[in-house]
Amino acid sequence: MTQNPAPATTTATEGNTPPATPWWRDAVIYQIYVRSFADSDGDGIGDLRGARRRLPYLAELGVDAVWLTPFYASPQADGGYDVADYRAVDPLFGGLQDADDLVREAHRLGLRVIVDIVPNHTSDRHAWFREALAEGPGGAARARYHFRPGRGADGELPPNDWESVFGGPAWTRTGGADGEWYLHLFAPEQPDLNWENPEVAAEFESILRFWLDLGVDGFRVDVAHGMVKAPGLPDIGRKEQAKLIGAQVLPFFDQDGVHAIHRSWRRLLDSYDGGRIGVAEAWAPTPERLALYVRPDELHQAFNFHFLTCPWDAAAMRAVIDESLASTGSVGAPATWVLSNHDVVRHTTRYGGGERGTRRARAAALLMLALPGSAYVYQGEELGLPEVVDLPDAVRQDPAFFRGDGQEGTRDGCRVPIPWEGAEAPYGFGPAGSWLPQPAEWRHLSVAAQSGDPRSTLELYRSALALRRRLPGLGDGPMSWHATGDGDAGVPEGVLAFSRPGFACTLNTLGIEVELTVPGRPVLATAPLEFTGGTVRLPAETCVWWEV
């Protein structure tokens, strides 16, 4: 078993060693999608008690922290990202004591705990929004949200042309006599908060303190780029606005005003001991704009979606890696690397599916874990799970699926509960069934089926994470590329090769075998290697770690 250190900053050794590296600069953080991780009570939905019971598996896997998706009181219109009470646990997932027990058990095992916070919007069942609907236009309760009169002769048209990320207008008209409209960048059940209102900022400071006092180690900030809207809420002037997210600054996303909020949250986090952190889920059009979220006085990390969306191409991968390291390095922040999460098609499928997708996914995992900075692992990727692409329409719950002209509406396929053991569904997920059906072939991909098999993806991750702890050149720190060229001049086109102190990584992205000069002693590879003298035959779509 890989032993995890206690949740504290690494201690510097005596002598002229540099200051200790903060834990978050090179942490491997495992995302738990709570409803799909482990079910303790047989209702087919994962919960906090189930997650707590499986924490020893994550400690053995070798991760440093877990990130939990929302478990707050919610009508579940968008998988819990529509929060009705930020200080209560939804009965689906347990109670507040279960949250406290999970945090304490994680800390006992040497794992830190990061929880989701959803500050851009609330549920339409939140007490504030119910009060706003009951109140007339111009009242204090409505000022906490974005209420506006409609356009047109009788106010029958939305206040502007903004579209919901999930499709359709970003405005819904109230049913009251006043006929005002309210803004929701996501589902109608998720009204956007007005962060120009000081009550909103004060309330969220109180919410953050509530969970920090309970012992959580940080927050993943949902829609960290969206809380501030452009003055006057101007029209955009075109359709299919969801396709513009992450491609350009929009009047409702990536406005400069969000940074004042993050600076205030950083001051709050720094007022607690133990290295509490904030992680931005921020879609920005360039790496340079993304880096603004992790300046020294703002949040600690930001998800690197440019790496996640990068195609399987050596030149494109190198460009994204270089841009990411340069932009975050310019503000003194670590890069973060992520291949999958609960909002995107699993990378085994994105990379082609089947045997090819599995080969590429395994190789991409070693590449990610060898890069400088911090890495995020989405539950089940360590099992090589593919996307479930054939879910019946009747079981789908993604709100975008029912709207049709925003996001693709296919997020349910990456949220299918993961398999733990056994030959039949629900594969140890819980005592009974699961809220989304699991494929029959997943019996070969369960934790139990892969444990002890040196060829399995699970054992690959376990080995990689153990080596990442052992080899001093991994984690935070420098890297340098090997030259690309022919023969002794460098590595062939289509091959990525770089060095770190005492370590080298080689990734063959090509569909054919290549021959390379051996750079050191192989310590981990995603496929068997053949050596001839001082050269190695590197199979197609294979990654190798070398100790130099």
N, C-alpha and C positions, 0 to 999 in steps of 0.2 A: 504494500500500500504506500502511495506517495503521501508523505506527511506534509500538511500545510502549516505555515508559520502562524503564530497568533496574530490577530488582526491589529497590527501596529506597524509603524514605519520601521523599515529595516535599520538595524543598528550598525553604525560605522565601526570598523575595527580600529585598533590603536595605530598610532603613527600618523603619516601624512596622507591618509586616505581622504577622498573628497567627502562632503557631507552626504548623509544617507539620502537615498532616492525615495521620494514620496511614493507610497504604494501604488497610487493610481497611474503613475507614469508608464508602467509596464505590466499592469494587471491583465489577467485573462478573466473576463467576466461572462458568466453563463446566463443566458436569458431564459427564465421560466415563464412560459405562457400559462398562467395558473390553471385555467380551466382545462388544459390539455396535458398536464404533467402527471398528476397522480390523484386519484379519487379515493377518499377514505371512507365514505359513507354509502356508496352504492347508488347514488343518483345519476351516475354517468358523467358528472362534471367534476373536474379537478378542483381541489380546495387546499387551504393552507395547511391543514393537518396532514394531508397526503404529501404535500411538498416537504414538510418537515421530516417525515419518515424517510424520504428519499435523499436527504442531504448527505448522508454518509457516502452515497454513490458519487456525488459531486466532489466531495473531499478526496475520495480515492481517484477520481478522474484527474484531479490536479489543478482545478481552477482556483482563483483567488477570491472571487466574489460571485454573488448571484444578483440578478436584476429581476424583480417581480413585476409583471404587468398588473394593471389596476384590480384591486380586490375590494374597493370601497362600495358602500351602498349605492346601488344603481338599478334602474329599470332594464339595463342590458340591451339598450337599443343599438349600441355599437360596442359590444363586447366589454362593457365596463368603462369605456372612455367617455361615457355620459354619466357624470358623478352627481348623485343627489345629496350625499353627505360625505365630506372629505375626512371626517373624524370617526367614521363608523365602518365596520366590515360588513359586506353584504352577506346575508345568511347563506347564500349559495356557497360561500367560501369559508364560512365559520364565524367566529366572533373575534372581538378585540384581544381576548386572551390567547387565541390561536396565533395571532400576529406576534404578540409578545413572546410566546413560546418559540415560534420559528426564529425570531431574531436571536434569542438567547442560545438556542441549539446551534445555529449557524456560527455564532461567535465561539461557542465551545469547540467546534470543529475547525476553527481557524478560518472561517469564511466570513466575508463582509456581506452586508445586505443593502442593496439599492432598490428603492421603490419608485414606481411611476408617480408623477404629479401632473395633473391636467389643468393648466392655468388659462388656456385660451377660451374655454367654454365650460359651462356646467350642463347638467341634465335639465330638461324642461320641467322635471319634477323637483328640482332644487327649491328650497323654501324662498330664496331670493326671487326666482323667476315666477313662482306662483304669486308672490306678493306683487310683482311687477304687472302681471296680467290683471290682477284685481284692481290695481291702481290706474287712474286715468293718465293721459299724456302729460308730460312735464313734471311728473312726480319724482321723488328721490329714488324710489325703488326701480323705476325704469331707467334712471341715469346710470345704473350699474351695468346695463346692457346697451345695445345699439338699437333703439327704437326710432323709426322715422315715419313721417307721413309718406304715402305713395305718390307717384306721379300720375299724370292724366287728369281728366276733368273731375273724376270722383275718387282720385287716389287709388284707382284700380290697378295701377302698374307698379312694379317694384321700384324702390328709390334709386337704384342704379342697375348696371348690367352685370354685376358680379355673379359668378356661377359657383355653386357648391362643388367642392372637391369630389363629392360622391355623385354629382350630376344634378341637373336642374338648377333653378334659381337659388341664389344664396339668401333669399328672403322668403319669409312666410308671413302672411297677413293674420293678425289676431282675429279671433271670432267676436271680439267686443264691438260695441257700437262705434268706438272711435276709429276702427279700421286701420290702425297703425301697422307697420311691418317691423319685424325684428330680423336681425342678421344672424345667419348660421353658416359658417364656411364649410361645415360638414353636414350631418343630418339635421332635419328640422327639430329633432329632439335634443339638439346640442346648441343652444343659443350662445353666441359669442359675448364674452364679458367686455366691458369698456374699461380698459386699463388707464384711461385718463382720469377715472374716478378714484380718489384716494381711499375710499372704502374698500375697493377691490385689493389694492396693494396691502392694506392693513390686515385684511382677512387672510390673505395668503401667507403673510409673514407669521400669523398665528398658527395656520395649518402646518407650515414647515416646522415651527417650533414644537408642535404637538408630536410629530413623528420623530424629530431629532431627540426629543426628550425620552421617547420610547426606546431609542437606541439605534435607529437606522443609520447607515453610514453614508447615505447620499440619496440623490434624486435623479432620475432620468426625466428631463423636462419635455413633456409632450408638446409638439408644435411650438418649440421655443422661438421660432421665427415669426409667429403670427399674432402675438398679443397686441401689437400697435398697428393701427390702420392710418393711412395717409389722411391728412386734414381734408375735410369736405367729402370724403369717400368718392373720389372721382371715377367716372366710367373708364373701362379698359378699352372698349371699342372693337372687340373681336370675340368670337366664340371659341369653344374648346379650350378654356382657360386652364384646365387641369394639366394640359400638355406643356404649359409655360412654367409650371412650378419647378424650381431648380434650374431654369434656363434664363430667367430674367427677374429683376426686382419687380414685384407687383404691388399695387396700392394696399393689398391686405397681407402681404408676406414680405419678410426681410426688410422691413422699414427700420431706419436707423434708431428710432425711439426704443426698440426692444432692449438695447444695450444698457440703458439706465436701469431697467428692471433687473437685468442679470448682475449688474454691479452691486445693486442693493442686496441681492441674494448671496453674492459671494461674501459680502461683509458679514451677513448672518451666519453662513457656513463657517467662516473663519473664527467666529466667536465661540464655536464649540471645539473641544479637543478631539483628537483621534483621527484627524484627516478626513473630515466629511466633505463630500464632493457633489458637484452638479454636472450633469451630462446633457448636452443640448441635442435634441432631435431637431436639426435645423437643415432645411433645404435652401441652399444658397446657389446662385448661378455660377460662382467661381470659387476655387480654393481660397483665394485671397479674401473674399467676403465671408466665407465660412470661418476663416481664422480670426475674424473680429469677435466671434463668440467665445474665444478661448484666450483672449488677452489676459495679462497677469492679474487684472482686477475683475475679470468676469468668470465664466464657468471654467471648469477644469478640462473637460473633454467635449468634443462634438463628433457625432457619427459621420464617418467618411463615406457618404453615399456615392461619390464619384468612383471609389474603388469597387463598391458593390455592383455598380452598373457597368463596369468596364467589360468589354468583350474579351473572349479568349484569344488574345493576340499579344505577342511578346512586346511589340513596339508600343501598343496602347497601354499595356500594363506598366511598362517602364515609365511612360510619360505621366501616368496617374500617380505612381509612387513618387517620382521626382517632384511633381507639383505639390503633392500632399506634404512631403517632408519639408519642402521649401517654405510653404505658406505657414504651416504650424511652427516650424523652426523660427520664422521671422518674429514671432511673438513669444517664443520661449515655451511653447506648449508641445506635448507629445502628439504624434499622429495616432489615430485609431483606425483599426481595420475590421471590417465586417463583411461577411459573405451572404448571410441570410438573416431574416427576422420575420416577425409575424405579419408583415405587410407586403412581402414580395414572394415570388415563386422561388421555391428552394433551389439552391445553386446546382445540385445534382441534376435537376431537370433543365435549368437555364443553360447548363453547359452541354446539353444534347441528350440527356437521359440515357437509360440503359447502361451498357458496359462503358461506352465512351464517356457519358456524363459522370459515372462513378470514378473512372480514372482521373478525369480532370478535376473533380471535386476533391479527391484525396490529394492531388498535387497542389491545388490551390490552398488547401488547408496548411500544408507545410510551408508554402510561400508566405501566407499570412502570418503564421506563428514565428517565422524567422525575421520579419521586418521590425524595424525599431518602433517602439511605442507599445500601445495597449491593443488587445484583440477581444472581440466579442464572439461568442459561440452561441448560436440559437439551438434550443433544445432539439435533439434528434439529428442534428447535422453530424454529431460524433458517431451516429449509427449509419450514416450515409443514406438517410431517408430521402426518397424522391417526393416531389409534389404529387398529391392525389388529384388527378385531372378529370376523373370520371364520377365525381360526386353527383348524386341525383339532385335536381333542382329543389325537390321537396325538403331536403335537409339543410340547404344553404341558409346562412344567417348573416352574411356580409351585407350591410345596408346598401353598399354601392351596387350589389348584384340586382337590386330591385329598382334602381333608378336608370342605369343604362348609358348615360352620356358623360360620365365623369371618369373615375377610376374603373379598371376592368371588371371589378366585382368578383374577383376570383381568389380573394384572400383566405377563404375557407380551406383551400387545398393545402396550405402550409400550416394549418392549425389543427389538423387531425391528431387526436391523442397518440402519444408515442407508445411503442411496445416495450414491455419490460421482460416478459417471460411467457412460456406456454405455447401451445400449438394452435390455439383458437383465440379469436377476439373475445374479450378486450385485452388479451395478452398481459394480464397483470396490472392493467391501468387502474382497475378498481374491482369491487366485488361483483358488479353486474356489467351493463353495457357501457357505451361511450356516446357522447353527444353528437359526434360525427363518426360515420362508419370507417373502420380500419380495413385496409386491403388484406386479403388472405396471404399474399406473399410476404407480408411483414413478419410472419412467424420466423423467417430466416434472418431478420434484421434486428431482432429483439436484443436487449442487453444480455440476457442469459445465453442466447444463441451465439453471440459474438465474443463473449468473455472467454479468454484463454486461447482464442484462435489468433495466432500471430499474423495471419493474412487479413484479419478483419479491420474495418475502418475504426471501430471502437478501440482496438488495441493500438492502432496507429496514433490516434489522439492521445491515449494514455502515455505512450512512449514519447511523443513529441512534447507533451506538457511536462513530463519528468525531465527530459533533456533541457527544456527551456529553463527549468529551475537550476539544473546542475551546471550548464555551460555559462561561464561568466560573460561571454560575448553576446548573448541573446538578451531580449528585453530592451530597455531604453539604452540608447547609445549610437555610435556612428556606424555607417556602412559605406562601402565603395563598390562600384560596378566593375566587373571585368570587361576588358575591351572586346568588342565584337569584330571578328575577322576570320581569316582562313588559317588553318594549321596552328603553328606556334604563336601566331599573332593574336589569337583570341578565340572566342567561342563562336560557333556558327550563328547566322541569322536565325531567329526563331527560338533561340536559347537565351534564357535570363540567367546570369551568374553574378553573384556578388559576395563580398567578404565582409565579415565583422571580426572583431578581435578573437583570434583563435578558432574561427568558424568560417565555413563557406556554404553557400546554398546554390544549387543548380537546378533549373527548371527547363525541361524540354517541352515547349508548347506544340511542337510539330507532330504531325501524324505519322512520322517515320522515325526510325532509330537513328541516333547520331553517335559519333565517336569523339571522345574528349580526352584531354590530358587529365590524369587523376590529380585533384587538388589537395588531397589529404586522406584521412582515414574515414571511410563511410560509417556513419553512426545510425542513420535512418533513411529508408527509401520507400517509395510507394510501389515499387515493383522490383523484381530480382535484377541484379546487375551482373554483367560479364566483364571480366578484366583480362587484358592481354598486355603483359609487360607494364608500361606506365600509362596505358590508356584504358578507358572504360567505355563500354557500349551502353549508352543511355537509351532505354526504350522510349517509344512514343508516349507523350503526355505523362511524363514521370518527373518527380521532384526528389532530390537527394540532399541530405544534410551531411556535411563533412566536418570532422574535427581536424584542424590544421595545426 
